[in-house]
Each structure stands twice: as structure tokens, then as C-alpha cells.
Amino acid sequence: MTVAEFHSAPGPRPSAAAPLVLHARNLAKSFGPTVALREAGFELRAGEIHALVGENGSGKSTLVKILSGVHHPDRGVIEAGGRPMVLATPRTAQANGIVTVFQEVLVIENQSVLDNLWLGTDRFFRAGVPEKQRRQRAQECLSELLEHPPALDARMEDLELSDRQACGIARALLRGPRVLILDEATSALDFETRTRLFRMVTRLAGEGMAVVLITHRMDEIDEIGDRITVMRSGETVATLEKSAWDQQEIVRLMTGAEHLIQPVARARRTADPERQPVVLKVEDVRLAPERAPINVAFRKGEIVGLAGLEGHGQDRFLKLLHGRHPGGVSRVDGNGSVALKNPGHAQDLGISYVARDRRSESIFPWMSILENFALATIAKDSARGRYSPAKSESRLAKFTGQLNIKLGRPSDAITTLSGGNQQKVIIARWLAADPSILLLNDPTRGIDVNAKRDLYRLLGELAGQGLTVVMLSTEVDEHVELMDRVLVFRENELFTEIRSDRLSPETLVGAFFGAKVEEDIDN
Ligand SMILES: Nc1ncnc2c1ncn2[C@@H]1O[C@H](COP(=O)(O)OP(=O)(O)OP(=O)(O)O)[C@@H](O)[C@H]1O
């Protein structure tokens, strides 16, 4: 795919006067004392791509879990073709043509790609699908979604996060849904796969499939949304046609206030990072055999982005900075430099790492919110071998305010939080460890538009106080808004560096595809 193809507009959209495939009215749902949905309603036309937006915890996932037969509403009705539908189980929802892909990547790690794609379909397609046809259809679907589809016999655990998520989406598409629900399912996808998915979904919508798209990314909604329904505190507050929305209006509806999008964090910082001392140094590191060695230094108080198409080395590079592979990376301070030996050593030297895949790498679902938060600071909150939860709790309270984390009681299970709020707890965990260098692996996945600004502002403030931030992000706008400079990776090499004064979506995407905007960094 070329840059031009990435920027080309999708094809014509289907008529807005298409029949309703689904109509939900007056839905309410509580979990114990938490009211997740108060009064939610929603209608979906055949062939439309309908975006559902709202702040973290506003009830989007609860609404789609009701439509998917996972939760049962306390009140309200769902109709199809004027008749009430009882969606008792996920299987009933699927039998009604409603197929959902959730935010967390749900795959069976030790099974093949092919088995994962057809998982649970034996009763879905009553007659069963013969092996040859399974392979062919799986291959076709993956080839449309991925430029380099994995082998059908590859094991799921060997795939990158983005490819695993693509397999989850392919599994849904192979069922030929009437209604496809993507619940933040695009957030783990790399740039290229997301573009391919949007083309595929637009094509299928043109053939009559209705799509519900939950995303925190306005660019995605602008790109393919036909209508948008905004949720606030468990209520659906408005549905807008494409011609009637702009971002400020959507944010206003989401927050219920004249809460305009905040200006960039970078402008608020005072320190000039280029005059600060080096704190982390990478020397002659190769991301793959035969690739050019990388030499780069990070300074106190700067925010550096890592970018590139998925799988081009930026993920591996970030992990190297956390001591995953010994050799070549040193922590530098006034006393000299120390080579990192392993992640534990890196942590001891003040380097914290926030992992990308919340589900498998960061969250401990059997633990409470407080326990999940306190993991990195237990030693700090202990005296003479005795741990004081009260200390952790007061620290959590500080971050709850700064990052606007919506939670009930700190002792509640972490799984009672919405996805975005879980992610904020993990970020707070590592900020609380008070690192000198913070490594973030795509941290704003699943975080709503205002909460992102809260995080940017906090990172900007902390950088102003001397924290060095290195952040891998799959969001082009995030780089443009936040970073002092961005390192772009291509084919396991550091391809170029773009400083903030040259950063724009065009220069960055151009660099992904091999266009340089500045001199080579090693010139
Ligand atoms: N199983 C559960 N038990 C208790 N509370 C829950 C449960 N599921 C959701 N909630 C609560 O219901 C509210 C709505 O959550 P929901 O996941 O629907 O929000 P969301 O809009 O999808 O958020 P996000 O954008 O962060 O994914 C939140 O306050 C959440 O904590």
C-alpha cells in the first residue's frame, strides 16, 4: 500500500433511508450499586456504520454486551423488524446475526490461526464447513485484512498483538454477520491493518451489513462513520448524521459541558530538553541481524515518540530500553553510565515500563483496584516489613483525581472498571513508582479523548520536572500533539527522526513509507 492509497477516500456510502435492523429502547442496567445504563436507546439501519462514543465508563460496552447477549437489561426492549428480540445468550445473538469483537484480544494462544478463526462455529453453521472451504475462506478473509497474513497453521501465540486482533475480527467476519459490532476492536490494530479493515467494512456495509463502531478515535469516526450516537453517564444523549457533527460538538455532548479540547501539552513545558543531560544511551544496537546499528541518546525531561508501521522494530526497541536484551543500552547519570542487565535492573535504575497488552501483561483480574495499582510501590509503602494499604490508597486517590479515574471503592475487583479506567490504573501504577524514565507502550489505547488530554498534560508537567518519557504510539495525532521528537522505524532500522517543529500527520505518515523530511539522524 502507498501513501496515496492511505489518504484516498472510501467509496460511496449506502442510502441513509435503509430499513432498521435493530432498535433498542429505554435500556437500563445496574451492577450492584453501579448504574451502568440509565436510559439508553439506539437504532441501527442496514448498511450503515454507526459510531458509539462516550467517555470512559459512560456505558458503551454495557450497551453492546446487552446487544450481544452477554448481559441482560434490567429494563427496556430490543426490536428487530418491529418484533421484540430476546438475546438470552451470545449464541442467540449470533443466531440473530449479531457478532461482536471486543476490545480485549480474545484468542486461544496454543491453537492454530485456522482453528481460532473457526472456533465455536460447528453449531453456528449447522451443516459444518468442510476443511478445504474453511482454509480457503480463512485465507481470503485474512488476505483482505493483512498485507502479510500469517500461515493458517501458525500458532496464535507466535503472532504480534495486531495480527491476533485481526484474527479476532476475521473470525467475526467469517460468520457473515448482519450486524457487526466492533467494541474498540480497532485499538490494537496497526495503522495499515486498520486502513484495510475500514475498506473491507465499508465494502460489506455497501452490501447491507450494519456496523456498530466503538472507538475513542475521532479520525476513525470521521473516516468511515455515517452516524454517531453519543453516550453520557449511562444515557444516549444524541444521534447525529455525518453532516451535523464536529469534534467540539461531540466533546460537548460527551461531557455535558462547554469542555473544549485542551491545547497541546508541549506548549506548557518550560524546560528546553536539548540542553538537558543525557539519561539513557543506546549504542550500536541492532534490531535484527544485518540491519544498521542504532545510536541514539535520550535527555532529561524530553518526550520522545516511537513510530512506524507495525512490526518495523519500534516495539522491540522500546523493550530494549527496559533491559530486555542485555548490551548496548546504558543508564547515564552524574556518576557515569551503567549497562542495563535485565528489566529488574532497569527498574532499580529508575526506568519503568507500561506494557501494551493490558490483558496478558499488566492486569491481575483476581486482584482489587488498589492491589493492582499498588504492585510497583509496595516496598515504598512498607515499614519494617509491614505493608500499609492506607498509604497506597492515599496515593491512588491523588492519581484518581489527576487522571479522572472513575471507580467505586478501591477494594472493588479491577474487572468492575471499564476498559479505559483499567488502563488508567495501570498507568498510575507506574507513575506512582516515581521513575526517572518512563517507557510507555501505546498507553492511550482505549482511553477517551478528554482523558488523553489529562494524561498528556500530566506527562507534560512531569517532563517539565525532569521525567524522560519514551512512548510508542500507533496514533499519528498523538505524536504530532505530544512529542518533542519522533523516532521512525522502518525494516528494523531507525529510519529517521522528526523534531516537533517538522511534525505533521503528512510528514510522519510519509516517513512510515520511506520519505525523509529531515537529514538522516546519523549524518
Ligand atoms: N461487571 C461489572 N461489574 C460492576 N460494574 C461494572 C461491570 N461492568 C461495567 N461496570 C461499570 O459500568 C459502568 C459502565 O462501564 P462500560 O464498560 O459500559 O463503559 P464504557 O463506556 O464502555 O467505558 P470504556 O470507554 O472505558 O470502555 C462503569 O462505571 C463500570 O465500572
The ligand as an ORCA input file, in Angstrom:
! r2SCAN-3c Opt
* xyz 0 1
  N     -19.271     -6.421     35.570
  C     -19.339     -5.214     36.145
  N     -19.438     -5.076     37.494
  C     -19.517     -3.867     38.074
  N     -19.520     -2.688     37.397
  C     -19.428     -2.760     36.057
  C     -19.319     -4.004     35.358
  N     -19.241     -3.751     34.029
  C     -19.285     -2.406     33.899
  N     -19.404     -1.811     35.104
  C     -19.492     -0.365     35.374
  O     -20.465      0.181     34.492
  C     -20.064      1.468     34.029
  C     -20.071      1.491     32.508
  O     -18.999      0.676     32.044
  P     -18.749      0.355     30.496
  O     -17.689     -0.695     30.440
  O     -20.057      0.067     29.848
  O     -18.182      1.759     30.000
  P     -17.561      2.161     28.588
  O     -18.310      3.368     28.120
  O     -17.533      1.004     27.677
  O     -16.080      2.603     29.019
  P     -14.638      2.500     28.262
  O     -14.618      3.589     27.234
  O     -13.652      2.790     29.356
  O     -14.510      1.109     27.712
  C     -18.702      1.736     34.657
  O     -18.908      2.528     35.800
  C     -18.193      0.371     35.050
  O     -17.326      0.457     36.160
*
